[in-house]
Amino acid sequence: MDELRFKSSLTPEEVKKNFEDVDFFAGVMEGLQEALVHSQGRTTDAIVRKRSLPVVNVAEIRESLSMTQKDFAAVLGVSRRTVEAWESGRSNPTPTAKKLMFLIQGDHSLVDRL
């Protein structure tokens, strides 16, 4: 497997400093405890959000815009291969991409603004 690379405008020292006071394990445990309490019907101070993502047909939206996969990918800020994978069902769009495509589907003029 290839080594993962992280690109950032921050130096390694700045990245380390940003996460200095973050206890990831404690955050995960707190979230799990809140989920358990919520699933048992008890209340907590936690904010519970149920988000419903729009259902999008990537190929249908792209074709309604008369765009190639390459052009549609450029609008969305992804690669052509990503759009191809979405359309073939090999992978799913991220929640943000789904929302963006849903908005574009409702208002094609947004493409000119992206």
Backbone as a printed PyTorch tensor [residue, N CA C, xyz], in Angstrom:
tensor([[[  0.8420,  -1.1760,   0.0000],
         [  0.0000,   0.0000,   0.0000],
         [  0.8860,   1.2380,   0.0000]],

        [[  0.4980,   2.2210,  -0.7710],
         [  1.2710,   3.4530,  -0.8420],
         [  1.1790,   4.2210,   0.4730]],

        [[  2.2210,   4.9470,   0.7620],
         [  2.2480,   5.7700,   1.9590],
         [  1.3010,   6.9530,   1.7720]],

        [[  0.4920,   7.2300,   2.7850],
         [ -0.4100,   8.3740,   2.7240],
         [  0.3920,   9.6410,   2.9430]],

        [[  0.0790,  10.6440,   2.1830],
         [  0.7740,  11.9200,   2.3250],
         [ -0.2470,  13.0020,   2.6590]],

        [[  0.1190,  13.8470,   3.5880],
         [ -0.7260,  14.9400,   4.0280],
         [ -0.1060,  16.2330,   3.5500]],

        [[ -0.8690,  17.0040,   2.7840],
         [ -0.3660,  18.2780,   2.2930],
         [ -1.0510,  19.4010,   3.0610]],

        [[ -0.2710,  20.3490,   3.5150],
         [ -0.8150,  21.4610,   4.2850],
         [  0.0980,  22.6600,   4.1190]],

        [[ -0.4910,  23.8390,   4.2660],
         [  0.3190,  25.0480,   4.2390],
         [  0.9720,  25.2760,   5.6010]],

        [[  0.5530,  24.4800,   6.5980],
         [  1.1200,  24.5910,   7.9360],
         [  2.3840,  23.7420,   8.0480]],

        [[  3.2820,  24.1780,   8.8850],
         [  4.4670,  23.3760,   9.1630],
         [  4.0600,  22.2290,  10.0870]],

        [[  4.8520,  21.1730,  10.1460],
         [  4.5350,  20.0720,  11.0800],
         [  4.4040,  20.5630,  12.5290]],

        [[  5.1980,  21.5380,  12.8910],
         [  5.1360,  22.0850,  14.2490],
         [  3.7980,  22.7960,  14.4910]],

        [[  3.3140,  23.5380,  13.4780],
         [  2.0250,  24.2320,  13.6110],
         [  0.8770,  23.2320,  13.7040]],

        [[  0.9440,  22.1620,  12.9280],
         [ -0.0900,  21.1270,  12.9860],
         [ -0.0940,  20.5020,  14.3770]],

        [[  1.0800,  20.1550,  14.8680],
         [  1.1900,  19.5520,  16.1970],
         [  0.6240,  20.4820,  17.2650]],

        [[  0.9290,  21.7670,  17.1780],
         [  0.4430,  22.7500,  18.1540],
         [ -1.0840,  22.8500,  18.1110]],

        [[ -1.6760,  22.7710,  16.9140],
         [ -3.1320,  22.8600,  16.7830],
         [ -3.8460,  21.7090,  17.4860]],

        [[ -3.1880,  20.5590,  17.5970],
         [ -3.8240,  19.3870,  18.1980],
         [ -3.2920,  19.0790,  19.5970]],

        [[ -2.4860,  19.9810,  20.1390],
         [ -1.8640,  19.7960,  21.4340],
         [ -2.8580,  19.4530,  22.5460]],

        [[ -3.9310,  20.2170,  22.6330],
         [ -4.8840,  20.0690,  23.7320],
         [ -6.1020,  19.2320,  23.3690]],

        [[ -6.0190,  18.4690,  22.2830],
         [ -7.1570,  17.6650,  21.8420],
         [ -6.9630,  16.2240,  22.3010]],

        [[ -7.9310,  15.7380,  23.0550],
         [ -7.9130,  14.3410,  23.4920],
         [ -8.9220,  13.5930,  22.6310]],

        [[ -8.4520,  13.0090,  21.5250],
         [ -9.3440,  12.3530,  20.5760],
         [-10.0940,  11.1860,  21.2060]],

        [[ -9.4020,  10.4040,  22.0250],
         [-10.0380,   9.2540,  22.6600],
         [-11.1780,   9.7040,  23.5610]],

        [[-10.9540,  10.7330,  24.3520],
         [-12.0020,  11.2330,  25.2490],
         [-13.2020,  11.7290,  24.4380]],

        [[-12.9450,  12.3780,  23.3240],
         [-14.0330,  12.8670,  22.4760],
         [-14.8560,  11.7370,  21.8920]],

        [[-14.1870,  10.6800,  21.4590],
         [-14.8850,   9.5120,  20.9100],
         [-15.7120,   8.8410,  22.0040]],

        [[-15.1170,   8.6680,  23.1800],
         [-15.8260,   8.0320,  24.2920],
         [-17.0450,   8.8540,  24.7070]],

        [[-16.9040,  10.1570,  24.7540],
         [-18.0320,  11.0240,  25.1080],
         [-19.1550,  10.8770,  24.0880]],

        [[-18.8070,  10.8630,  22.8270],
         [-19.8060,  10.6980,  21.7740],
         [-20.5130,   9.3560,  21.8650]],

        [[-19.7580,   8.3030,  22.1600],
         [-20.3630,   6.9780,  22.3040],
         [-21.2950,   6.9220,  23.5100]],

        [[-20.9040,   7.5470,  24.6010],
         [-21.7640,   7.5810,  25.7830],
         [-23.0610,   8.3350,  25.4860]],

        [[-22.9520,   9.4560,  24.7910],
         [-24.1460,  10.2280,  24.4170],
         [-25.0510,   9.4160,  23.5060]],

        [[-24.4700,   8.6920,  22.5800],
         [-25.2650,   7.8680,  21.6630],
         [-25.9860,   6.7600,  22.4240]],

        [[-25.2990,   6.1420,  23.3820],
         [-25.9030,   5.0860,  24.1840],
         [-27.0760,   5.6250,  24.9980]],

        [[-26.8840,   6.7400,  25.6590],
         [-27.9420,   7.3590,  26.4540],
         [-29.1290,   7.7140,  25.5600]],

        [[-28.8430,   8.2780,  24.4080],
         [-29.9060,   8.6550,  23.4730],
         [-30.6610,   7.4200,  22.9800]],

        [[-29.9420,   6.3460,  22.6700],
         [-30.5890,   5.1260,  22.1620],
         [-31.4850,   4.4770,  23.2200]],

        [[-31.2010,   4.7530,  24.4730],
         [-32.0120,   4.2150,  25.5690],
         [-33.1910,   5.1210,  25.9050]],

        [[-33.3390,   6.2090,  25.1460],
         [-34.4750,   7.1080,  25.3400],
         [-34.2860,   8.1130,  26.4550]],

        [[-33.0980,   8.1530,  27.0190],
         [-32.8270,   9.1350,  28.0710],
         [-32.3150,  10.4170,  27.4370]],

        [[-32.4130,  11.5050,  28.1610],
         [-32.0010,  12.7900,  27.6060],
         [-30.5930,  13.1430,  28.0720]],

        [[-29.9400,  13.9060,  27.2480],
         [-28.6190,  14.4370,  27.5810],
         [-28.5840,  15.8740,  27.0970]],

        [[-27.5050,  16.5310,  27.3700],
         [-27.3190,  17.8940,  26.8740],
         [-26.8110,  17.8980,  25.4340]],

        [[-26.5850,  16.7190,  24.9090],
         [-26.0540,  16.6060,  23.5530],
         [-27.0850,  17.0890,  22.5390]],

        [[-26.6070,  17.6550,  21.4840],
         [-27.4680,  18.0820,  20.3860],
         [-27.5590,  16.9220,  19.4110]],

        [[-28.7590,  16.4480,  19.1830],
         [-28.9600,  15.3220,  18.2790],
         [-29.5350,  15.8550,  16.9830]],

        [[-28.8580,  15.5400,  15.8890],
         [-29.3200,  15.9780,  14.5820],
         [-29.4890,  14.7620,  13.6950]],

        [[-30.6300,  14.6890,  13.0750],
         [-30.8090,  13.6590,  12.0610],
         [-30.8090,  14.3860,  10.7300]],

        [[-29.8260,  14.0900,   9.9460],
         [-29.7210,  14.7520,   8.6530],
         [-30.1320,  13.7900,   7.5650]],

        [[-30.9570,  14.2980,   6.7250],
         [-31.3800,  13.5040,   5.5900],
         [-30.6930,  14.0670,   4.3530]],

        [[-29.8680,  13.2510,   3.7390],
         [-29.1650,  13.7110,   2.5470],
         [-30.0450,  13.5110,   1.3270]],

        [[-29.9650,  14.4520,   0.3990],
         [-30.7720,  14.3050,  -0.8080],
         [-30.3040,  13.1140,  -1.6480]],

        [[-31.2420,  12.5200,  -2.3330],
         [-30.9110,  11.4490,  -3.2650],
         [-30.5840,  12.1190,  -4.5930]],

        [[-29.4330,  11.8210,  -5.1310],
         [-29.0320,  12.4260,  -6.3980],
         [-28.6350,  11.3510,  -7.3900]],

        [[-28.9770,  11.5820,  -8.6400],
         [-28.5370,  10.7180,  -9.7340],
         [-27.4850,  11.5220, -10.4820]],

        [[-26.2400,  11.2050, -10.2270],
         [-25.1220,  11.9950, -10.7470],
         [-25.1710,  12.1040, -12.2660]],

        [[-25.3410,  10.9810, -12.9480],
         [-25.3640,  11.0000, -14.4160],
         [-26.5160,  11.8380, -14.9350]],

        [[-27.6640,  11.7140, -14.2960],
         [-28.8480,  12.4710, -14.7310],
         [-28.6170,  13.9800, -14.5860]],

        [[-28.0470,  14.3800, -13.4740],
         [-27.7780,  15.8070, -13.2540],
         [-26.7600,  16.3040, -14.2640]],

        [[-25.6770,  15.5450, -14.4300],
         [-24.6200,  15.9490, -15.3720],
         [-25.1620,  16.0650, -16.7890]],

        [[-25.9380,  15.0640, -17.1940],
         [-26.4890,  15.0730, -18.5550],
         [-27.4980,  16.2020, -18.7500]],

        [[-28.2470,  16.5450, -17.7000],
         [-29.2090,  17.6450, -17.8210],
         [-28.4980,  18.9790, -18.0320]],

        [[-27.2190,  19.0230, -17.6530],
         [-26.4020,  20.2190, -17.8520],
         [-25.6280,  20.1620, -19.1660]],

        [[-25.7630,  19.0480, -19.8990],
         [-25.0140,  18.8160, -21.1400],
         [-23.5100,  18.9600, -20.9120]],

        [[-23.0460,  18.3490, -19.8300],
         [-21.6320,  18.4390, -19.4870],
         [-20.9700,  17.0660, -19.5920]],

        [[-19.6870,  17.0940, -19.9120],
         [-18.8970,  15.8680, -19.8920],
         [-18.5600,  15.5520, -18.4400]],

        [[-18.1090,  14.3270, -18.1940],
         [-17.6810,  13.9750, -16.8460],
         [-16.5380,  14.8800, -16.3970]],

        [[-15.6380,  15.1760, -17.3120],
         [-14.4910,  16.0210, -16.9900],
         [-14.9400,  17.4240, -16.5720]],

        [[-15.8710,  18.0140, -17.3300],
         [-16.3470,  19.3600, -17.0100],
         [-17.1360,  19.3870, -15.7060]],

        [[-17.9750,  18.3680, -15.5120],
         [-18.7730,  18.2970, -14.2880],
         [-17.8490,  18.1180, -13.0820]],

        [[-16.8210,  17.3070, -13.2490],
         [-15.8470,  17.1000, -12.1810],
         [-15.1660,  18.4130, -11.8030]],

        [[-14.8300,  19.2080, -12.8070],
         [-14.1770,  20.4960, -12.5480],
         [-15.0940,  21.4210, -11.7450]],

        [[-16.3720,  21.4150, -12.0650],
         [-17.3420,  22.2410, -11.3320],
         [-17.4060,  21.8080,  -9.8710]],

        [[-17.3930,  20.4940,  -9.6380],
         [-17.5260,  19.9620,  -8.2840],
         [-16.2010,  19.9230,  -7.5140]],

        [[-15.1010,  20.1360,  -8.2290],
         [-13.7990,  20.1090,  -7.5680],
         [-13.3010,  18.7110,  -7.2690]],

        [[-13.6810,  17.7610,  -8.1380],
         [-13.2280,  16.3760,  -7.9900],
         [-12.6210,  15.9240,  -9.3190]],

        [[-12.1080,  14.7210,  -9.3520],
         [-11.5310,  14.2090, -10.5950],
         [-12.6200,  13.5900, -11.4830]],

        [[-12.2920,  13.4400, -12.7500],
         [-13.2150,  12.7910, -13.6810],
         [-13.4760,  11.3610, -13.2280]],

        [[-12.4350,  10.7110, -12.7320],
         [-12.5880,   9.3300, -12.2620],
         [-13.5580,   9.2330, -11.0850]],

        [[-13.5770,  10.2520, -10.2600],
         [-14.5170,  10.2650,  -9.1370],
         [-15.9420,  10.3200,  -9.6520]],

        [[-16.2050,  11.2180, -10.6070],
         [-17.5470,  11.3120, -11.1960],
         [-17.9090,   9.9850, -11.8570]],

        [[-16.9720,   9.3990, -12.5690],
         [-17.1930,   8.1020, -13.2210],
         [-17.5540,   7.0330, -12.1780]],

        [[-16.8410,   7.0230, -11.0570],
         [-17.1080,   6.0380,  -9.9960],
         [-18.4840,   6.2560,  -9.3810]],

        [[-18.8790,   7.5080,  -9.2020],
         [-20.2160,   7.8080,  -8.6730],
         [-21.2850,   7.2950,  -9.6330]],

        [[-21.0830,   7.5860, -10.9090],
         [-22.0910,   7.2210, -11.9080],
         [-22.2100,   5.7080, -12.0590]],

        [[-21.1150,   4.9980, -11.9000],
         [-21.1470,   3.5420, -12.0590],
         [-21.5520,   2.8330, -10.7700]],

        [[-21.6410,   3.5800,  -9.6710],
         [-22.0170,   2.9810,  -8.3950],
         [-20.8600,   2.3550,  -7.6340]],

        [[-19.6300,   2.5550,  -8.1070],
         [-18.4690,   2.0020,  -7.4080],
         [-18.1820,   2.7510,  -6.1090]],

        [[-18.6100,   4.0060,  -6.0520],
         [-18.4670,   4.7800,  -4.8210],
         [-19.6180,   5.7760,  -4.7500]],

        [[-19.7620,   6.3940,  -3.6000],
         [-20.8480,   7.3460,  -3.3850],
         [-20.2930,   8.7410,  -3.1710]],

        [[-21.0190,   9.7540,  -3.6280],
         [-20.5790,  11.1280,  -3.3750],
         [-20.5570,  11.4190,  -1.8780]],

        [[-19.6740,  12.3120,  -1.4980],
         [-19.6390,  12.7520,  -0.1040],
         [-20.9290,  13.5120,   0.1970]],

        [[-21.2780,  13.6620,   1.4660],
         [-22.4730,  14.4410,   1.8000],
         [-22.4370,  15.8530,   1.2050]],

        [[-21.2710,  16.4870,   1.2330],
         [-21.1510,  17.8340,   0.6730],
         [-21.3870,  17.8230,  -0.8290]],

        [[-20.8270,  16.8520,  -1.5310],
         [-21.0230,  16.7520,  -2.9800],
         [-22.4880,  16.4900,  -3.3000]],

        [[-23.1430,  15.6390,  -2.5080],
         [-24.5700,  15.3720,  -2.7340],
         [-25.3950,  16.6490,  -2.5940]],

        [[-25.0950,  17.4210,  -1.5570],
         [-25.8390,  18.6620,  -1.3410],
         [-25.5980,  19.6420,  -2.4820]],

        [[-24.3530,  19.7420,  -2.9170],
         [-24.0260,  20.6480,  -4.0110],
         [-24.7420,  20.2300,  -5.2970]],

        [[-24.7140,  18.9410,  -5.6060],
         [-25.4020,  18.4650,  -6.8160],
         [-26.9060,  18.6700,  -6.7080]],

        [[-27.4570,  18.4840,  -5.5210],
         [-28.8880,  18.7090,  -5.3100],
         [-29.2390,  20.1700,  -5.6020]],

        [[-28.4020,  21.0890,  -5.1240],
         [-28.6380,  22.5160,  -5.3810],
         [-28.5060,  22.8400,  -6.8610]],

        [[-27.4890,  22.2750,  -7.5050],
         [-27.2870,  22.4960,  -8.9420],
         [-28.4730,  21.9490,  -9.7240]],

        [[-28.9870,  20.8060,  -9.3060],
         [-30.1420,  20.2030,  -9.9830],
         [-31.3420,  21.1570,  -9.9570]],

        [[-31.5000,  21.8640,  -8.8580],
         [-32.6220,  22.7920,  -8.7310],
         [-32.3930,  24.1270,  -9.4070]],

        [[-31.1350,  24.4910,  -9.6170],
         [-30.8200,  25.7850, -10.2210],
         [-29.5410,  25.6500, -11.0340]],

        [[-29.6940,  25.3700, -12.3200],
         [-28.5430,  25.1570, -13.1960],
         [-27.6220,  26.3740, -13.2720]],

        [[-28.1330,  27.5550, -12.9800],
         [-27.3020,  28.7510, -13.0810],
         [-26.1760,  28.7510, -12.0360]],

        [[-26.2980,  27.9120, -11.0210],
         [-25.2350,  27.8400, -10.0090],
         [-23.9200,  27.3700, -10.6090]],

        [[-23.9930,  26.5830, -11.6740],
         [-22.7780,  26.0830, -12.3260],
         [-21.9060,  27.2470, -12.7850]],

        [[-22.5410,  28.3050, -13.2780],
         [-21.7760,  29.4700, -13.7640],
         [-21.1080,  30.2230, -12.6280]],

        [[-21.5860,  30.0190, -11.4110],
         [-21.0450,  30.7440, -10.2590],
         [-19.9770,  29.9550,  -9.5290]],

        [[-19.7690,  28.6950,  -9.9340],
         [-18.7780,  27.8610,  -9.2380],
         [-17.4440,  27.8710,  -9.9670]]])
